[in-house]
Amino acid sequence: MSEQTAGHPGAQRKLAVRESSGHADAPAAIEARDFNFYYGDFRALEHISMVAPRHQITALIGPSGAGKSTLLRAMNRMHDETPGTSSEGDLLLDGEDINGIEDLIVLRKRVGMIFQRPNPFPMSIFENVAYGLRLKSQSANKGVIADQVEQALRGAAIWDEVKDKLQQSGLALSGGQQQRLCIARAIAVEPEVLLMDEPCAALDPIATLKIEELMAELEERYTIVIVTHNLQQAGRVADQTVFLSMNPETRAGFVVEAGPTQQIFTNPKDDRTLAYISGRFG
């Protein structure tokens, strides 16, 4: 990571921008092609085209109301239970139409979700992680489940903090620990993609740093798509960045610019991106 000053004329902000650890030509894990999303008659997203490369971190940034969370939640169909929602165009998971996957349980095992506020189940730390494992395999014995729980907690960098209190309630953990417990619960079922909707918004700086460090480790095994309002965080953790804004006429979210994070933050191609990155808009 290096200190970069925006090369675009008029840049005002200096950010530490992560140099991508991935390859620009990495295959897409998630891809949107001319994707439109509707709440009833209102089009919330218009003509979205973007790629989240496999085993990289893609950040969705932009002002409030630009549709970042709407797009993220469409990736594992969290909107399915909202009456009147519909979509057009393509939203693909490894080339497969997400909206064509009939079994939502299967989809959400492949595409896990981490929310803004930690949401551990009101049960023990062990059972929080074991819950999804038991859904995945009804025949797994207790020893196998225990090993998988430990593996997931280690993968979420929380094992050493909870190994002696696995039977205590997950709700008794600190906010940062709860968020890492939720990450352990998500990765226990070995998803392909992790969606993170402002996962550090409710956390203090120390817990935020732990989550960011964890994300850097997790991208070796998973594709991560994160919504964040924190531009410094996007610069620190993301390989790719997608900047969304709101069409002032239709009020729909659209992609202004997408590309490697270093390019988006240091030499954006669109003046609207520069205005947002430099704090003059949004």
VENZIDA-V55771 format. One line per field, one symbol per residue. ss: DSSP state (~ for helix, > for strand, _ for the rest). A space follows every 10 residues. Layout:
ss: ???
This chain:
ss: _>>>>_____ ___>>>>___ _______>>> >>>>>>>>>_ _>>>>>>>>> >>>___>>>> >______~~~ ~~~~___~~~ ~___>>>>>> >>>__>>~~~ ___~~~~~~~ >>>>______ ___>~~~~~~ ~~~~~~____ _~~~~~~~~~ ~~~~~___~~ ~~______>~ ~~__~~~~~~ ~~~~~~~___ __>>>>>___ ____~~~~~~ ~~~~~~~~__ __>>>>>___ ~~~~~~~__> >>>>>>____ __>>>>>>>> ~~~~~~____ ~~~~~~~___ __
